[in-house]
């Protein structure tokens, strides 16, 4: 009988995002390898209790208190203990695999699962975080607590690995790098034998947040439009900088040349990209940048800032990097790419699109990701793991002079709750 894995995160469907889609596709790919997978998340609207998808994936939507205006559960440490423990024991879970540094539910699952004999814990970090801002400091401290005795940590890029290892002060032996993937057949290039016009369309699909570099897009778009009358922009996504984007189009009279789509459902991303010639990514920080794979697979010329794990995503020649993170550098990179687009005949452009699509298909697939992840699971199950309270308390105390003592107390209380739940048959 194959192993059973519980994917745990606050971020899952019907919410839309990179972590949500990663968990879904990885779960299906693991199931194709004979792994039994269940997903554990919090309630989303009418999604409550246990649901089973047409693919056979079992999803537990648990009644857990939520933080206002977010998809994250309230970090209470103990509230979900009995619910999570019940799922893990009922499903005979061997591996608890938590996702997302901002998922309180994932952190709690790692802590509670360790009291169940022979259960291993794995964590995947999908993002990069700073070390000095308030969000980074708090997140990094909680992450250090949650991962102090985890069996394995997966990062989606080598830059992400270095970032997570420093933030949580982890040993090299628990670290693994497994990239993201896409279903390349969902992102087919739109081929053409003859251009009907000389219009060049630049596409951006992103959450409209500061860290996504939307300020750079807002600064660069009017300059490019002024210098190139044939250029149009399509911007998909939503967020707090939507108002700034709309003001820019009004201020420069670009309502007809900058099309703002708002939120784009995952199933519509390919259709939007097929309308473009160039994909523009202006992120200020990025652990992987899966949208670059989607753009390259669709055949777009890719322009991107060179930050975080982005240089690890696409081979040389498939992306035009900005020399630095500035609006001037973004404009210069777009200029170079516009020249490249104009220099290609329709047949040359079609050949380039097919070549890039095939390269992405060969390099990235969920079956490869599942194979590498399964190897991490097998390795963690093969290693003996101390289960005692003393071992866990000694690990907890080492996470900080004051914070370590506080976390040790939390671990001790969690152990008592686990004992009581065990006595009650929960």
N, C-alpha and C positions, 0 to 999 in steps of 0.2 A: 504494500500500500504506500502511495506517495506521501510526501510531507504536506502539511497544511499551513498556509501562511495567512495571517490577518494583516491586511493593509489598513493602517489607522491614520486618519488625518481629519482636521476640521474642514479641509478643502477638498470637496468632491462634488460630483454632479448631483443636482442640476446646476450648481454654480459652475461658471466657466472660467478656466484659467490654465496655466501651464502645469501646475501640480495636479489639478483635477484630471486633465487628459493623460498625464504621465501615469497616474495610478490606474486609470481605466485600461489603457493600451497594454501596460506591463502585466496587469492581472490576466488579461485575455491571452497574452503570449505565454505566460507561465502555465496557464491551464492547458494550452496546446502541448506543453511538455509533460503533462501528467500531474502537475502540482494543483492541489485543491486550494482555492483562494476565496476568502471572504473579505469584504470591505466593511470597516466600522467608521462611522462618522456621526454627526449630530443631525437632528431633524431639520428638514428644509421644507417649509410650507406643508403641503399635503403628504410629503414623503416621511412616513413614520413607521417604526417597527421594522420588520423583516420584509425585504422585497427581493425577488429573483428576476434577473433580466432574461431576455430571450437567449442570451449566450450561456446561461446557467450560472452567472456570477451572483452570489448571495451578498446582499448589502443590508447592514444593520444601521438604521437611522435612530439614534438614541436620544431620549428626552434629557438634554443637558442644558443648563443655563448658558446664555450667550452674552457676549459683550455687545452693547448697543452699536448699531451702524456698521458692524463688521461680520465676517463669516467665522470668527474665532470664538471658541467657547471660553467661558469665564475660568481663569486659572485658579481653581480652588484646591488643587492637589488631591482631595479625597472624594469629592462628590460622585465621580463616575467609577469609583473602585469596584463596587458590587456589580455594576452593569458590565464593565469591561471583563472582569473576572468570570462572570457568568457566560459571556460569549466565548471567551478563550477556552474554558473548560468544556462547554457544550459542544464546540466545534473541534475539540481535540487539537488545538493550535500548537504547532511546533515552533513557528517563527512569528514574532510580532514585529512587523516592519512599519515604523512610523515615518511620516513624510512632513517636511516643512518646519523651519526653525520657529515660525510664529504660530504653530499649532499647539495650543495648550493640551488638547486631547491627545495628541501624539506623544507629548512629553509624559503625561500621566500614564499612558499605556505602557511606556517603557519602564516606568517605576513599578507599576502594579504587576506586570507580567513576570518580573524576576522572582516573585514569591511562589510561582507555580513551577513545580519540579520539571527539569529538562526542557524548559521553554527558553529559547534564545531571542535576543533582541537586536534588531538592525535599524539604522536610521539613515534616511537619505536627505541631504541638505541641497536645496534647489537654488539658493540665492547667496549673494555676497552681502556682507554687512560691514559697516565702518566700526572703528574702535573708540571713537571719541564723542560721537553724538549721543544724546540721551537714549534713543531707540536702540542703538547699537550696544551701548553699555548694559542696558537691562536685558536685552535679548541674549547677549553673550554670556552673562552671568547665569541666566536660566538654562542656557544650552550646556554650560559646563556642568551644572548640577545633573541635568537629564542624561548626559552622555558619560558620566564619570566611570561607569562600569558596564557600558554597552558592549556587545560582542562584535559589532562591525559598523562602520560608517561609510556610506557611499556618497560621493560627490560627482557632479555631472561634468566637471572639467578639472584640469590640474590647478588652475587658478583658484577654483572653488575649494579644492582640497587644501591648499596652503592656507586659505582664508579660514576655513572651518577648523583646521588643526591648530592654528594660532588662537582662534577665539575660544575654543573649548579645551585647549592644552591637552591634546590627545596624543597617544603613542602611535608611531608609524605603523605598527603591526595591525592596527584595527582599521586603517584607512584604505579605501578602494576608489578608483575612478572608473565610472561607467557613464558614457555619454547618453544624451537623449536620442530620440529617433522620431521619425515621422512615417506615415504610410504614404510612400511616394506616389502610389497610383491615385491618391486623392488630389495630387498636385501636378497635373499634367500641363505641359506648355501648350499655348495656343499658337499653332503654326499658321503661316501665311506665305503665299508665293508672291504677293505684290501688295505693297502698302497703298492704301487708298488716300492717305494724306500724310503730311509731314509732322503731325502732332506727336509730341513725346509726353508720355504720362508717367509721373513719379508717384509711387504708392507708398504710404506709411500706414501700418496697422499696429496700434500700440495703445496701452493704457496711457491716458493723458496726465501723467504725473511728472514731477520735476526730475526724478532720477532717470526717467526715460528720455531726457534731453529735449523735451518738447519746446523749451525756450529756444534751442538751436534751430529747430524746424521753423518756429515763428519768425526768427530773425532772418533765416536764409531764404524762405519762400518768396518774399517780395523782391529780393535782389535777383533771384533766378528768373522770376516772371518778367522783371523789367528788362533783363538782358536777352531773354529768349521768348519771343512772342508765341512760339509754337508749344511751349511747355505748359502742362496742366498738372495739378496736384489732386490726388485722392487721399483723404485722411480718414481712416477708420479707427474707432475706439472712443472711450468716454473717460471722464475724470475731471478733477478740479481745474485743469488748465483749458477746458473746453471754452470757457468765456474769453480767455486771452486769445485763443485761436480765432474765434469769431470776430473779436474786435480787430484783429490784424487784417482779416479779409475786408471788413468794412472800411478801415482806415485807408487801405491802399486800393480800394475798389476792385477786389479780386474775387467777388462772389461767383463770377462765371468761370473762374480759372482754378479755384480751390474748392473742391467738392468735399463737404464734411458729412460723413455717413453716420456718425455716432457709433453705438455699439454694433459690432459685427459678429453674428453667431458663428461658431466654429465651422459649421457646414457651408457657410457662405464665403469663407476666407479665400478659397481657391478661385471662386468666381470673380472676386474683387481683384485679386492679383493678376488674373488673366487679362484684365483691362489695361495693365501697365506695361511699361518698358523698363523702368528702373525702380528698384526698391530702396528706400532710404531708412536707415536705422541710426538714430542719434543718441542712443543710450549713454548715460554717464557711468553706469555700472551694470554689469551683466555677467552672470555665472556661465551661461551657455549661449542663449539666443536662438531658440528653436525656430523662430520666425525666419531667420536667415536660411535655414534648410528649406522651409516651405517656399520662400521666394526663389531660391536657386533651382529647386525642383520644378517650379513653374516656368523657369527660363528667364527670369528677370535679371538684369544687370544689378548687382548688389553694391550699394554704397554704405559704409558703416564707420562709426567711430571705432578706434582700436583700444578697447578697454576690457578688463576682466578676462573671461574665458573666450571672448569672441574670436581672437586669432586662432584658436584651436578648432573652430567649427568647419570652415571651408578651406579647400586647398588653395595654394597660390594661383592667381590668375582668375579666380572665380569671385573675387571681391575687390573693390576699390576702397582703400582705407583713407580716412582723413588724417593729415599729418599730426594734428593735435585736436584736442576737444575745444573747438571754438567755432563761431558762426562763419568766420572767414575760411577756415579749413574745410568746413562742410560745403560751402559754396564752391571752393576750388575743386573738391572731389567730384561734386555734381557736374561741374564744367568739363572735367576730363571724361566723365562717363557719357555725357551728351555727345561729345566729339566721337567717342567710340561707337555709340549707337548710330550716329549719322554716317560713319565710315563703312558700315556693313551693308551689303546687298541683302535683299530679302532671303535669298537662298543661304547666304552665309549666316544670317541671323538664325534661321531655322536649324541649321547644323549646330550652331553654338548652343541653342536651347536644348536640343536633344542630347548633346554631349553632357551638359551640366545636369540634366535630369537623370541620366544614366549614372553619372558619378555619385550623385546623392543616393540613388537607389542601391548602389553597390556598397557604399560606405556606412549607411545608417538604416537599420531595420529593427523593429521591436523584437524579432526573434533573436537577433544578436544580443540585444540588451537583456532579454530573458535568460539566455544562455549564461551570460556573465554574472547576472544576479543569482541564478541558481547555484553557480559555483561558490559564491559568497555564502549562501545558505548552507551548502554542503560542508564547507570549511568550518563554519561556526558550530554546526552540529557535531562535527568530529572531534572538536576540542573539549576537554573536560572543563567544567565551569563551577567554581565554588558558589554555593547557594546560601551559606550561613549569614546570619545577621551581623556577626562581627566583621566579616569580610566587607559587607556593604557599608557598614558604619565607618570603617577605616578609609574606604574610598571617598565617602561623603565628606569626612572631616578634612581631607586634603584639598578640597575645592576652594578653601579660603579661610582666613583667620576667624572672621566673624560669620561670614556667609556659610562656611563649611560646618560650623557648629549648629547653625540654624537648620541647614539641610539635613544634618545627621539626626536632629530631633524629628524632622519631617519623616525621614526614612524609618525611624524607630516607631513612630505612631502608625505609619503605613504597615509595618510588620505586624503590629498588634491587631490592626483591622483585618489583615489577611488571616491571622490565626482565628479571630472570632468568626469570620466568614467561613473558614474551613470547618470549624466546629458546628456551625449551623448548616453545613452541607451546601453552601453557596459556592 
